[in-house]
Amino acid sequence: MITIKEIAERANVSRTTVSRVLNDSGYVSEDARKRVLHVIEETGYVPSVHAKSLRTKKTKVIGVILPKISTETSSRLVNGIDDVLAREGYQILLANTNLHAEKEIEYIRLLKSRNVDGMILSATNVQPELIQEIRQLKIPFIMVGQHAEELTNVIFDEYQAARDMVGLLIKKGYKKIAFIGVDEADRAVGYLRKKGYLDAMKEHEVPVEESWLQKGIFDIDSGAECMKSIMESAENKPQAVLAVTDRLAIGALQYLRQNGFSVPGDVAIAGMGGSELSKYITPGLTTIDFSFEDAGREAALLILQKVKGEYGQEITRKIRYRLVERESI
C-alpha cells in the first residue's frame, strides 16, 4: 500500500502538503494540490480512517439511538439525519432499544466507548438516571422527540397538535370524542397529547366520559382492542375517536369496519403521525403529519455545530406539523 511519504515524493511536495490536501486544511497552492490529487487518483490511495482519527481526534461517526428501528418514524428520522451528515462526510452508528428505556443508558455508554463524535437520542421517556448519564458525557448530545432541561432538544408541539385535531373534529360537528392513548411515562406521546385532548374538550365545554379513555401500546392490534373496549363499555357511544398514533387509529378503524360500523358514518377516526399507510387505507386517515425528516435534519445540523464547537448554549427547536384531513372524519 502506498504511503503519504511516497505520494509526497511522486508529487514533489512535502508530507505536510499531502496531509493538508487529505484533511482539506491549511494553505496549499493550486498547482501542488492538483499534483497530489493526481497521484492519489493514479495510485488509488485510500486514507486510513483509524490513522486519521488518531491525528484529528475525530472519528467522523455520530451515534443514533432509536426506540424501535423497524418503525416508519425511525426510518424517516434517520433519513433526515443521514441527508445532512453524509454531505459532511460523517457516518451513522445505529442502536435500537426496542422500546426498552433502560437500554438507552446502556447504548450511550457503548457509543461513548466507540469514540463517536456525538450522539442523537430519539427517547421514549426521560428518567432522572438518563439525564444524569447524559450530563456526565463529554461529547455533543442532542435529544429528539422529548424535552429535557439543560439539553439541546428537537421536538414537536405534541400538546398543540392534539388540541388542533380535537378542534377540527368539533368543527366538523363531532362532540362525543373518545381517546386512545399510550403510557404517560412517554411524556411527548402519552402525556402531552392526552393533555391537549382533555384541555381542548374542556375549552369547547364538551364532557369526557371515563369509558371513552383507553390506553394501548404502539401497534395496530392494540388499537383494535382499545376500540373494542370503548364500544363494548360505553353506554353513550362516541361519535369520533382520536388516537395518538396512526397505527392505533388504523387498528380502531379496522375493528369498526369488521364489526359492521361505518367510518365516518357511525364513528369518525383521526390519528397522529402522518404515516405513509394513512394515505392508502380505506377510508383515508385524517392525521397530524409530523415532519420526522425535518426533525432528523435539524438534529444533524445541531450536532455538527456542537462537534465543530460553533455554539455552546443549549436550545430547544420545535419542528412544524400540519393537519391532513381525509375521508375518515
C-alpha positions in Angstrom: 0.0 0.0 0.0 1.3 3.4 -0.9 2.2 5.8 1.9 1.9 9.5 2.4 5.7 9.7 2.1 5.6 8.0 -1.3 2.7 10.3 -2.5 4.8 13.3 -1.4 7.8 12.0 -3.4 5.8 11.4 -6.6 4.1 14.8 -6.4 7.3 16.5 -5.5 5.8 18.1 -2.4 6.3 17.7 1.4 4.4 15.2 3.5 2.8 18.2 5.3 1.3 19.4 2.0 -0.1 15.9 1.3 -1.7 15.9 4.8 -3.2 19.3 4.2 -4.8 18.1 0.9 -6.1 14.9 2.5 -7.6 16.8 5.5 -8.6 19.9 3.5 -6.9 22.2 6.0 -4.2 24.8 5.7 -2.9 26.6 2.7 -1.8 24.6 -0.4 -1.1 26.2 -3.8 -3.5 25.1 -6.6 -0.6 23.6 -8.5 0.6 21.5 -5.6 -3.0 20.4 -4.8 -3.5 19.2 -8.4 -0.3 17.2 -8.3 -1.2 15.5 -5.1 -4.7 14.7 -6.2 -3.4 13.3 -9.5 -1.1 10.9 -7.6 -3.9 9.9 -5.3 -6.2 9.1 -8.2 -3.4 7.4 -10.1 -2.5 5.1 -7.2 -6.0 4.6 -5.8 -4.8 5.7 -2.4 -7.4 5.4 0.4 -6.6 7.2 3.7 -6.7 5.1 6.8 -9.8 6.2 8.8 -8.2 4.9 12.1 -5.0 6.8 11.5 -6.9 10.0 10.6 -9.0 9.7 13.7 -5.8 9.4 15.8 -4.4 12.6 14.3 -7.6 14.7 14.4 -9.2 13.1 17.5 -12.4 12.8 15.4 -13.9 9.6 14.1 -16.5 11.3 11.8 -19.1 8.9 13.3 -22.3 10.0 15.0 -24.2 7.6 17.2 -28.0 7.5 16.8 -30.2 5.7 19.4 -33.7 4.8 18.3 -36.7 3.4 20.2 -37.7 0.9 17.5 -35.6 0.7 14.4 -38.4 -1.0 12.3 -40.9 1.8 12.5 -41.6 4.3 9.8 -41.0 7.2 12.3 -37.4 5.9 13.0 -36.8 5.4 9.3 -37.9 8.9 8.4 -35.8 10.4 11.2 -32.7 8.6 10.2 -33.2 9.6 6.5 -33.2 13.2 7.6 -30.1 12.8 9.8 -28.2 10.9 7.1 -29.2 13.5 4.5 -27.2 16.2 6.4 -24.3 14.1 7.9 -23.4 12.2 4.7 -22.8 15.6 2.9 -20.3 16.4 5.6 -18.5 13.0 5.4 -20.0 11.6 8.6 -21.3 8.1 9.1 -24.0 6.9 11.4 -23.8 4.1 14.0 -27.3 3.0 14.9 -28.5 1.4 18.2 -32.0 0.0 18.7 -33.6 0.0 22.2 -36.7 -1.9 21.1 -38.8 0.4 23.4 -36.7 -0.7 26.5 -35.9 2.6 28.2 -33.1 1.0 30.3 -31.2 0.3 27.1 -30.8 4.0 26.4 -28.2 4.3 29.1 -26.5 1.0 28.0 -26.2 2.3 24.4 -25.0 5.7 25.5 -22.1 4.0 27.3 -21.4 1.7 24.4 -21.3 4.5 21.8 -19.1 6.5 24.1 -16.6 3.6 24.2 -16.7 3.6 20.4 -15.4 7.2 20.5 -18.3 8.7 18.4 -18.0 12.4 17.8 -21.6 13.0 19.1 -24.9 11.3 19.8 -28.5 11.8 18.9 -31.1 10.1 21.0 -34.8 9.6 20.0 -36.0 9.0 23.5 -39.1 7.1 24.7 -39.2 8.7 28.1 -37.0 10.9 30.2 -35.9 9.5 33.5 -33.5 11.2 36.1 -31.0 8.4 35.6 -30.9 9.0 31.8 -30.4 12.8 32.3 -27.6 12.2 34.8 -25.9 9.9 32.4 -26.1 12.4 29.6 -24.8 15.2 31.7 -21.7 13.2 32.5 -20.8 12.8 28.8 -18.0 14.9 27.5 -19.3 14.7 23.9 -22.0 16.6 22.0 -25.6 15.3 22.5 -29.0 16.0 21.0 -32.4 14.8 22.3 -35.1 14.2 19.7 -38.8 13.8 20.5 -38.7 14.5 24.2 -37.8 17.7 26.2 -35.2 17.8 28.9 -34.0 20.9 30.7 -30.3 21.9 30.2 -30.1 19.8 27.0 -30.5 20.7 23.3 -33.9 19.3 22.2 -35.6 18.9 18.8 -39.3 18.4 19.5 -42.8 18.8 18.1 -45.6 20.7 19.8 -47.4 17.5 20.7 -49.8 19.3 23.0 -51.0 21.9 20.5 -51.2 19.2 17.7 -53.7 17.2 19.8 -55.7 20.4 20.6 -55.8 21.3 16.9 -57.1 17.8 15.9 -59.9 18.0 18.6 -60.7 21.4 17.3 -61.0 20.1 13.8 -63.3 17.2 14.9 -65.6 19.6 16.8 -65.7 22.0 13.8 -66.8 19.0 11.7 -69.8 18.5 14.1 -68.4 15.8 16.4 -68.9 16.4 20.1 -68.6 13.0 21.7 -64.9 12.3 21.1 -63.2 9.2 22.6 -59.4 8.9 23.1 -56.9 6.1 22.6 -53.5 6.9 24.2 -50.3 5.2 25.4 -48.4 5.1 28.7 -47.9 8.6 30.1 -44.3 7.8 31.0 -43.8 8.7 27.4 -44.3 12.4 28.1 -44.5 13.5 24.5 -46.9 11.0 23.0 -48.5 9.7 26.2 -48.9 12.7 28.4 -48.8 15.8 26.2 -51.1 14.5 23.5 -53.7 13.4 26.1 -53.4 16.8 27.9 -54.0 18.5 24.6 -57.1 16.4 24.0 -58.5 17.0 27.5 -57.8 20.7 27.5 -59.4 21.1 24.1 -62.5 19.3 25.2 -62.7 21.5 28.3 -62.2 24.6 26.2 -65.1 23.7 24.0 -67.2 22.7 27.1 -67.6 19.1 25.8 -67.8 16.5 28.6 -65.5 13.5 28.6 -66.8 10.1 29.8 -64.3 7.7 31.5 -65.3 4.9 29.2 -64.1 6.9 26.3 -60.5 6.9 27.5 -58.3 3.9 26.6 -54.6 3.2 26.8 -52.8 0.9 24.4 -49.3 0.3 23.0 -47.7 1.3 19.8 -49.3 -1.2 17.4 -52.4 -1.9 15.2 -53.8 -4.8 17.2 -53.7 -2.6 20.4 -55.8 0.0 18.6 -58.4 -2.6 17.7 -58.5 -3.9 21.3 -58.9 -0.3 22.7 -61.7 0.4 20.1 -63.5 -2.8 21.2 -63.3 -1.8 24.8 -64.8 1.6 24.1 -67.7 0.3 22.0 -68.5 -2.5 24.5 -68.2 -0.5 27.7 -69.6 2.9 26.7 -73.3 3.3 27.2 -73.0 6.6 25.5 -71.2 5.7 22.2 -68.7 8.2 20.9 -69.2 9.9 17.5 -65.4 10.1 16.9 -62.1 8.8 18.2 -58.7 10.5 18.4 -55.8 8.0 18.6 -52.3 9.3 19.5 -50.6 7.3 16.7 -51.7 6.3 13.2 -51.1 2.6 14.0 -53.6 2.8 16.9 -56.0 4.7 14.7 -55.8 2.1 11.9 -56.4 -0.7 14.4 -59.5 1.2 15.7 -60.7 1.7 12.1 -60.3 -1.9 11.2 -62.2 -3.1 14.3 -65.1 -0.8 13.5 -65.4 -1.9 9.8 -65.0 -5.6 10.7 -67.9 -5.2 13.2 -70.4 -3.5 10.9 -69.8 0.1 11.8 -69.4 2.8 9.1 -66.4 5.1 9.2 -67.1 8.0 9.4 -70.9 7.4 9.2 -71.1 5.8 12.7 -67.7 6.8 14.2 -65.1 9.1 12.8 -61.4 8.2 13.3 -58.3 10.5 13.5 -54.7 9.6 14.1 -51.4 11.4 14.6 -48.1 10.9 12.9 -48.6 11.3 9.1 -47.6 7.7 8.3 -47.4 6.6 4.7 -50.1 3.9 5.4 -52.5 6.6 6.4 -52.8 7.7 2.7 -53.7 4.2 1.4 -56.2 2.7 3.8 -59.9 3.0 3.2 -61.2 5.5 4.1 -58.1 7.6 4.1 -57.0 8.5 7.6 -57.2 12.1 8.9 -53.9 12.7 10.8 -51.3 15.1 12.0 -48.3 15.0 9.7 -45.1 15.4 11.8 -42.1 16.1 9.6 -39.7 13.5 11.0 -37.3 14.0 8.2 -37.1 17.7 9.1 -36.5 16.8 12.8 -33.7 14.5 11.7 -32.1 17.2 9.6 -32.4 19.8 12.4 -30.8 17.3 14.9 -28.0 16.6 12.5 -27.3 20.3 11.9 -27.2 21.0 15.6 -24.9 18.0 16.4 -22.5 19.2 13.7 -22.5 22.7 15.2 -21.7 21.2 18.6 -18.9 18.9 17.2 -17.3 21.9 15.4 -17.6 24.0 18.6 -19.7 26.6 16.9 -22.0 27.2 19.9 -22.3 26.1 23.5 -25.8 27.3 24.6 -28.4 24.5 24.9 -31.6 25.3 22.9 -35.0 23.8 22.0 -36.1 23.7 18.4 -39.8 23.0 17.5 -40.5 21.3 14.2 -43.6 22.2 12.2 -46.6 19.9 11.7 -49.7 20.1 9.6 -53.3 18.8 9.8 -54.1 16.4 7.0 -57.9 15.9 6.6 -59.1 12.8 4.7 -62.2 10.7 4.4 -62.2 9.1 7.9 -63.9 12.2 9.5 
